[in-house]
């Protein structure tokens, strides 16, 4: 079983030694003397766009006022008003929150 290596903090004093260790590891990998650990990061797709109608429909479906939705999302009430009028679009982080509310409506009870 592989042991987890402790991360070493890079400082001006140990930078040269760590750089040489990295070069040595690169050479060993190139020669086939060692394998490298791989990890794959999953990227979350960007949150969906919400039209002005979709935002208003979501808000009314859960019987929320513009003020309350704004409070839940951490924005000003004028922002919700502008989204619903099509004047502005919500940020990606707000769209993600709207997506969560849409998919997991029970979350409203936990945050309200």
Helices and strands as residue ranges (DSSP letters): H 15-30, H 52-61, H 66-73, H 77-85, H 92-103, H 107-111
